[in-house]
């Protein structure tokens, strides 16, 4: 999902493309969720601000990724909008970290292949990496980890727990 630098308004088609959904779903969500308030241009077409797109990210995460019903997502947003937004920001940051780790791993793997093509190298031995990963921060109320980094069979995965649910 890429926003264009300096752009203020996005059309319905651009927003639908960002989320890889139909424009009808975006229209439906606009009618269903009070937090979505797209403006109308001179042709009476909906145009979305960055704030609208951020709210769509929250709705998409709750409905599509977490599988919540529309009523459940509406209740979640109504009861704990700041918490939902904070959780979304944390998930985005962790996904960026995961992406960066995967890129670094790929670069190291490519370099190792060029240097030594006759044998396979175990670039990320599990026992070595686990010792180097710091302990995750703990939830202030439950004292449970907010996230966990798991390394298994050449895969790096980040699990994030919110409200006692693994996402």
C-alpha positions in Angstrom: 0.0 0.0 0.0 1.8 3.1 -1.2 0.8 6.7 -0.7 2.2 9.3 -3.1 4.3 11.9 -1.4 2.6 15.3 -1.4 -0.8 14.0 -2.6 -3.7 15.2 -0.5 -6.7 13.4 -2.0 -7.1 9.9 -3.5 -9.9 8.7 -5.7 -12.1 5.7 -5.0 -10.3 3.6 -7.6 -6.8 4.5 -6.1 -8.0 3.5 -2.6 -9.6 0.3 -3.8 -6.3 -0.6 -5.6 -4.3 0.1 -2.5 -6.3 -2.4 -0.5 -6.8 -4.8 -3.5 -10.6 -4.7 -3.1 -13.5 -3.6 -5.2 -14.7 0.0 -5.1 -18.1 -1.3 -4.0 -16.6 -2.6 -0.8 -15.0 0.7 -0.1 -18.4 2.4 -0.8 -20.1 -0.1 1.5 -17.6 0.5 4.3 -18.1 4.3 3.9 -21.8 3.8 4.5 -21.2 1.4 7.4 -18.5 3.1 9.5 -18.8 6.5 11.0 -15.1 7.1 11.1 -14.9 7.1 7.3 -15.8 10.6 6.1 -14.5 11.0 2.5 -15.0 14.4 0.9 -16.8 14.9 -2.4 -15.2 16.6 -5.4 -16.9 18.9 -7.9 -18.1 15.9 -9.8 -19.6 14.5 -6.6 -17.1 11.6 -6.4 -15.7 10.5 -3.1 -12.1 11.5 -2.5 -10.1 10.2 0.4 -7.6 12.0 2.6 -4.7 10.2 4.3 -6.7 10.2 7.5 -9.5 8.3 5.7 -7.0 5.8 4.3 -5.6 5.3 7.9 -9.1 4.6 9.1 -9.6 2.2 6.1 -6.5 0.4 7.2 -8.0 -0.1 10.6 -11.3 -1.4 9.2 -9.5 -3.7 6.7 -7.3 -5.1 9.5 -10.3 -5.8 11.7 -12.7 -7.2 9.1 -10.4 -8.9 6.5 -7.3 -9.8 8.5 -8.9 -10.6 11.9 -12.2 -11.9 10.4 -14.5 -9.7 12.6 -18.0 -9.0 11.6 -18.9 -5.5 10.6 -20.8 -5.1 13.9 -17.9 -6.4 15.9 -15.5 -4.1 14.1 -17.8 -1.1 14.7 -18.0 -1.9 18.4 -14.2 -2.4 18.6 -13.6 1.0 17.0 -16.3 2.7 19.1 -15.2 1.3 22.4 -11.5 1.6 21.9 -10.6 3.7 18.9 -7.2 4.8 20.3 -6.3 1.3 21.3 -7.2 0.0 17.9 -5.2 2.7 16.2 -2.2 2.1 18.5 -2.4 -1.7 17.8 -2.5 -1.0 14.1 0.6 1.2 14.3 2.5 -1.5 16.3 1.5 -4.2 13.7 2.7 -2.0 10.8 6.0 -1.3 12.5 6.5 -5.0 13.2 5.6 -5.9 9.6 8.2 -3.3 8.4 10.8 -4.9 10.7 9.9 -8.4 9.3 10.2 -7.1 5.8 13.6 -5.5 6.5 14.8 -8.7 8.1 13.7 -10.8 5.1 15.5 -8.4 2.8 18.7 -8.5 4.8 18.4 -12.3 4.9 18.0 -12.4 1.1 21.0 -10.1 0.5 23.1 -12.3 2.8 21.9 -15.4 1.1 22.7 -13.9 -2.4 26.2 -12.9 -1.2 26.8 -16.4 0.3 25.8 -18.0 -3.0 28.2 -15.9 -5.0 31.1 -16.5 -2.6 30.6 -20.2 -2.1 28.5 -22.0 -4.7 29.9 -25.5 -4.0 28.3 -25.9 -0.5 25.2 -24.8 1.1 25.7 -22.4 4.0 23.4 -22.2 7.0 23.4 -18.4 7.3 21.0 -18.2 10.2 21.6 -21.1 12.6 18.6 -21.1 14.9 20.6 -21.5 18.1 22.8 -18.4 17.3 19.9 -16.1 16.4 17.7 -17.0 19.3 20.5 -15.9 21.7 20.8 -12.5 19.9 17.1 -11.6 19.9 16.3 -9.4 22.9 13.3 -10.1 25.1 10.1 -8.4 23.8 8.4 -5.7 25.9 5.7 -6.9 28.3 2.1 -5.8 28.4 1.7 -3.5 31.4 -1.4 -5.2 32.8 -0.8 -8.9 32.1 3.0 -8.9 32.0 2.8 -11.1 28.8 5.0 -10.4 25.8 3.6 -8.0 23.2 5.3 -9.9 20.4 7.5 -12.9 19.8 10.1 -13.5 17.1 10.1 -17.1 15.9 12.8 -18.7 13.7 12.0 -22.1 12.3 13.4 -23.9 9.2 14.8 -20.8 7.5 11.7 -18.7 8.3 11.5 -15.6 10.4 8.0 -15.0 11.8 6.8 -12.3 14.2 3.7 -13.1 16.2 1.9 -10.2 17.9 -0.6 -10.7 20.7 -3.3 -8.1 21.4 -6.1 -8.6 23.9 -5.0 -12.2 24.5 -5.4 -13.0 20.8 -2.6 -14.0 18.5 -2.6 -12.1 15.2 
